[in-house]
């Protein structure tokens, strides 16, 4: 849901990870590269408002495959993240306008 509708626990967790990362797991904040509003910059893609299924699939590609040779930085970020945490980030990002 977009706007000020009900916020799920997944959305809250996704926003927390997006903004602050998960220090104890060595996961950097997504906002460090993708920007505070997830709009990206230069070669870093915009994530805000993308479809949940697209975002989640891309995270799983980085985590479980070598299909993105230029995505080493993302591979390192997602490596220690659970699938649920990746799903939560995808839920949060897809909820942004």
C-alpha positions in Angstrom: 0.0 0.0 0.0 1.2 3.5 -0.7 0.8 6.6 1.4 -0.3 6.6 5.0 -2.2 3.3 5.1 -1.6 0.4 7.4 2.1 -0.3 7.8 3.1 -4.0 8.1 5.8 -5.3 10.3 7.6 -6.2 7.1 7.4 -2.6 5.9 8.8 -1.4 9.2 11.7 -3.9 9.1 12.4 -3.1 5.5 12.6 0.6 6.3 14.9 0.0 9.2 17.3 -2.1 7.1 17.1 0.4 4.2 18.0 3.3 6.5 20.4 1.7 9.0 21.5 -1.7 7.7 22.0 -4.6 10.1 25.3 -4.0 11.8 25.6 -7.3 13.6 25.2 -9.1 10.3 27.6 -6.8 8.4 24.7 -5.5 6.2 25.2 -1.9 5.1 22.3 0.5 4.8 20.7 0.5 1.3 20.4 4.3 1.6 24.2 4.6 1.7 24.3 3.9 -2.1 20.7 4.3 -3.3 20.1 7.6 -1.5 17.8 8.5 1.4 14.7 8.4 -0.9 15.9 5.4 -2.9 16.1 7.4 -6.1 19.5 6.2 -7.0 22.4 8.2 -8.5 24.5 7.8 -11.6 24.9 4.0 -12.0 23.1 3.2 -8.8 19.5 2.3 -9.7 16.3 3.9 -8.4 14.5 1.5 -6.2 11.6 3.6 -4.9 8.2 2.4 -6.2 9.5 -0.6 -8.1 7.3 -3.7 -8.0 7.8 -6.0 -5.0 8.3 -9.1 -7.2 11.0 -7.3 -9.3 12.9 -6.0 -6.3 12.8 -9.3 -4.5 13.8 -11.3 -7.5 16.8 -9.1 -8.1 17.9 -9.4 -4.5 17.7 -13.2 -4.9 19.7 -13.1 -8.1 22.5 -11.2 -6.3 22.4 -13.5 -3.3 22.2 -16.9 -5.0 23.7 -16.5 -8.5 26.7 -15.0 -10.3 24.4 -13.6 -13.1 25.4 -10.0 -12.3 29.2 -9.8 -12.6 29.1 -6.0 -12.0 27.1 -6.5 -8.9 29.8 -7.6 -6.5 29.0 -4.8 -4.0 25.3 -6.0 -3.9 26.4 -9.6 -3.6 28.4 -8.7 -0.5 25.5 -6.7 1.0 22.9 -9.3 0.5 25.1 -12.3 1.5 24.4 -12.1 5.2 20.7 -11.1 4.8 17.9 -13.6 5.3 15.3 -14.1 2.6 12.7 -12.6 5.0 14.9 -9.4 5.4 15.2 -9.2 1.7 11.4 -9.6 1.3 10.9 -6.8 3.9 13.1 -4.4 2.0 11.3 -5.2 -1.2 7.9 -4.6 0.6 9.1 -1.2 1.9 10.6 0.0 -1.3 7.6 -1.0 -3.3 5.4 1.0 -1.0 7.2 4.3 -1.7 5.7 6.8 -4.2 
